[in-house]
Amino acid sequence: MKPNEARNLTTEEIRLEIVARREELLDLRFQASVGQAGNPRRIREAKREIARLLTIAAEKENA
């Protein structure tokens, strides 16, 4: 998700996206530990998406 797309979401939608990304990250980490990771770079991307969403959520709360 691009930052502009995330900024157009409501606070509740952002929180739901964060929860979904964290679940995805958990699944990716489990797959990597078992050795079935299809795309190991996706772990890094998921972490960055979570951080991006958290930053945008904080910006909205402070505004």
Backbone as a chain_set.jsonl record, in Angstrom:
{"seq": "MKPNEARNLTTEEIRLEIVARREELLDLRFQASVGQAGNPRRIREAKREIARLLTIAAEKENA", "coords": {"N": [[0.84, -1.17, 0.0], [0.569, 2.151, -0.875], [1.846, 5.231, 0.528], [0.151, 7.466, 0.026], [-2.296, 6.25, -0.484], [-2.803, 5.097, 1.999], [-3.067, 7.345, 3.598], [-5.52, 8.28, 2.863], [-7.284, 6.623, 4.114], [-9.496, 5.903, 6.887], [-8.976, 6.238, 10.453], [-9.751, 3.901, 11.775], [-9.779, 2.046, 9.662], [-7.086, 2.021, 9.045], [-6.054, 0.868, 11.363], [-7.17, -1.687, 11.14], [-5.835, -2.568, 8.853], [-3.225, -2.658, 9.861], [-3.439, -4.721, 11.712], [-4.001, -6.837, 9.958], [-1.64, -6.88, 8.429], [0.212, -7.544, 10.41], [-0.608, -10.124, 11.054], [-0.058, -11.354, 8.632], [2.716, -11.035, 8.584], [3.426, -12.661, 10.744], [2.697, -15.172, 9.709], [4.483, -15.273, 7.539], [6.949, -15.288, 8.85], [6.745, -17.713, 10.18], [6.654, -19.482, 7.995], [9.195, -19.009, 6.962], [10.816, -19.977, 9.005], [10.267, -22.661, 8.9], [11.18, -23.234, 6.455], [9.829, -22.901, 4.104], [9.507, -20.551, 2.775], [8.292, -18.591, 0.24], [8.913, -16.1, -0.857], [11.36, -14.485, 0.482], [11.924, -11.761, 0.761], [9.551, -10.561, 1.208], [9.037, -10.465, 3.924], [10.544, -8.319, 4.889], [9.299, -6.267, 3.456], [6.721, -6.386, 4.541], [7.216, -5.629, 7.186], [8.009, -2.986, 6.78], [5.679, -1.903, 5.708], [3.973, -2.091, 7.894], [5.262, -0.329, 9.671], [5.024, 2.033, 8.205], [2.232, 2.359, 8.158], [1.744, 2.649, 10.903], [3.071, 5.042, 11.374], [1.568, 6.84, 9.84], [-0.868, 6.606, 11.163], [-0.17, 7.72, 13.637], [0.378, 10.324, 12.815], [-2.187, 11.141, 12.082], [-3.494, 11.072, 14.556], [-2.161, 13.074, 15.952], [-2.846, 15.286, 14.546]], "CA": [[0.0, 0.0, 0.0], [1.35, 3.378, -0.978], [1.511, 6.175, 1.599], [-1.003, 8.29, -0.331], [-3.491, 5.428, -0.304], [-3.01, 4.918, 3.424], [-3.505, 8.617, 4.171], [-6.933, 8.459, 2.531], [-8.08, 5.73, 4.949], [-9.847, 6.395, 8.217], [-8.132, 5.687, 11.516], [-10.159, 2.512, 12.018], [-9.319, 1.233, 8.526], [-5.633, 1.875, 9.202], [-5.828, -0.132, 12.426], [-7.481, -3.01, 10.584], [-4.725, -2.913, 7.951], [-2.077, -3.002, 10.694], [-3.699, -6.068, 12.239], [-3.867, -7.78, 8.849], [-0.213, -6.974, 8.078], [0.912, -8.269, 11.478], [-0.926, -11.544, 10.875], [0.699, -11.791, 7.461], [4.116, -11.12, 9.0], [3.543, -13.861, 11.569], [2.677, -16.316, 8.793], [5.725, -15.266, 6.768], [8.04, -15.714, 9.74], [6.587, -19.147, 10.406], [7.069, -20.162, 6.767], [10.649, -18.888, 6.837], [11.457, -20.855, 9.984], [10.073, -24.037, 8.457], [11.927, -23.386, 5.218], [8.913, -22.896, 2.962], [9.274, -19.17, 2.356], [8.286, -18.41, -1.209], [9.58, -14.844, -1.163], [11.889, -14.003, 1.755], [11.91, -10.297, 0.819], [8.215, -10.118, 1.627], [9.1, -10.191, 5.358], [11.018, -6.938, 5.011], [8.255, -5.386, 2.941], [5.622, -6.369, 5.503], [7.649, -4.803, 8.319], [7.998, -1.58, 6.365], [4.288, -1.483, 5.567], [3.463, -1.899, 9.254], [5.849, 0.914, 10.181], [4.425, 3.137, 7.451], [0.861, 2.534, 8.638], [1.806, 3.179, 12.259], [3.472, 6.45, 11.271], [0.422, 7.605, 9.337], [-1.849, 6.621, 12.246], [0.295, 8.688, 14.614], [0.183, 11.646, 12.22], [-3.608, 11.479, 12.148], [-3.838, 11.318, 15.956], [-1.576, 14.337, 16.375], [-3.401, 16.394, 13.762]], "C": [[0.89, 1.24, 0.0], [0.928, 4.346, 0.128], [0.302, 7.052, 1.278], [-2.314, 7.527, -0.158], [-3.818, 5.284, 1.179], [-3.512, 6.201, 4.081], [-4.98, 8.893, 3.886], [-7.845, 7.566, 3.367], [-8.436, 6.399, 6.267], [-8.94, 5.729, 9.242], [-8.461, 4.225, 11.781], [-9.695, 1.589, 10.888], [-7.814, 1.011, 8.603], [-5.33, 0.827, 10.256], [-6.124, -1.542, 11.936], [-6.38, -3.478, 9.633], [-3.495, -3.34, 8.75], [-2.24, -4.41, 11.245], [-3.497, -7.118, 11.144], [-2.4, -7.973, 8.471], [0.558, -7.727, 9.142], [0.628, -9.764, 11.399], [-0.149, -12.12, 9.699], [2.175, -11.971, 7.821], [4.354, -12.362, 9.857], [3.58, -15.113, 10.7], [3.978, -16.415, 8.001], [6.908, -15.732, 7.612], [7.97, -17.206, 10.011], [7.047, -19.932, 9.18], [8.583, -20.125, 6.605], [11.355, -19.831, 7.805], [11.343, -22.317, 9.59], [10.852, -24.303, 7.174], [11.057, -23.381, 3.985], [8.635, -21.486, 2.46], [9.364, -19.062, 0.842], [9.06, -17.175, -1.624], [10.103, -14.247, 0.142], [11.905, -12.479, 1.884], [10.577, -9.756, 1.309], [8.187, -9.811, 3.128], [9.517, -8.742, 5.579], [9.948, -5.955, 4.555], [7.093, -5.272, 3.924], [5.972, -5.512, 6.718], [7.579, -3.323, 7.983], [6.569, -1.061, 6.205], [3.658, -1.233, 6.929], [3.976, -0.58, 9.821], [5.233, 2.126, 9.489], [3.011, 3.421, 7.951], [0.83, 3.111, 10.055], [2.175, 4.659, 12.258], [2.297, 7.31, 10.822], [-0.662, 7.682, 10.405], [-1.453, 7.654, 13.305], [0.126, 10.12, 14.098], [-1.269, 12.084, 12.332], [-4.034, 11.783, 13.587], [-3.325, 12.669, 16.425], [-2.164, 15.535, 15.651], [-4.692, 16.916, 14.351]], "O": [[1.837, 1.347, 0.779], [-0.205, 4.294, 0.608], [-0.492, 7.351, 2.169], [-3.32, 8.097, 0.265], [-4.985, 5.343, 1.567], [-4.302, 6.144, 5.023], [-5.614, 9.666, 4.605], [-9.063, 7.735, 3.331], [-7.77, 7.336, 6.707], [-8.227, 4.775, 8.932], [-7.565, 3.407, 11.987], [-9.263, 0.466, 11.147], [-7.325, -0.066, 8.265], [-4.449, -0.011, 10.067], [-5.41, -2.484, 12.279], [-6.035, -4.66, 9.616], [-2.799, -4.277, 8.361], [-1.294, -5.199, 11.246], [-2.891, -8.163, 11.383], [-1.964, -9.097, 8.22], [1.475, -8.48, 8.815], [1.515, -10.58, 11.647], [0.356, -13.241, 9.767], [2.805, -12.945, 7.409], [5.373, -13.036, 9.707], [4.394, -16.008, 10.925], [4.513, -17.508, 7.812], [7.762, -16.481, 7.138], [8.994, -17.886, 10.066], [7.751, -20.934, 9.311], [9.185, -21.102, 6.159], [12.382, -20.418, 7.463], [12.22, -23.121, 9.907], [11.147, -25.451, 6.843], [11.497, -23.813, 2.919], [7.63, -21.255, 1.788], [10.383, -19.4, 0.241], [9.779, -17.193, -2.622], [9.355, -13.565, 0.842], [11.901, -11.957, 2.999], [10.493, -8.619, 1.773], [7.392, -8.978, 3.563], [8.904, -8.027, 6.372], [9.722, -4.93, 5.199], [6.543, -4.187, 4.117], [5.135, -4.762, 7.22], [7.144, -2.509, 8.797], [6.285, 0.091, 6.532], [2.9, -0.278, 7.104], [3.206, 0.196, 10.387], [4.954, 3.135, 10.137], [2.634, 4.577, 8.145], [-0.007, 3.957, 10.37], [1.647, 5.435, 13.054], [2.066, 8.388, 11.37], [-1.314, 8.717, 10.543], [-2.308, 8.38, 13.813], [-0.227, 11.02, 14.86], [-1.558, 13.242, 12.635], [-4.859, 12.671, 13.806], [-3.987, 13.34, 17.217], [-2.001, 16.673, 16.092], [-5.285, 17.849, 13.808]]}, "num_chains": 1, "name": "protein.A"}
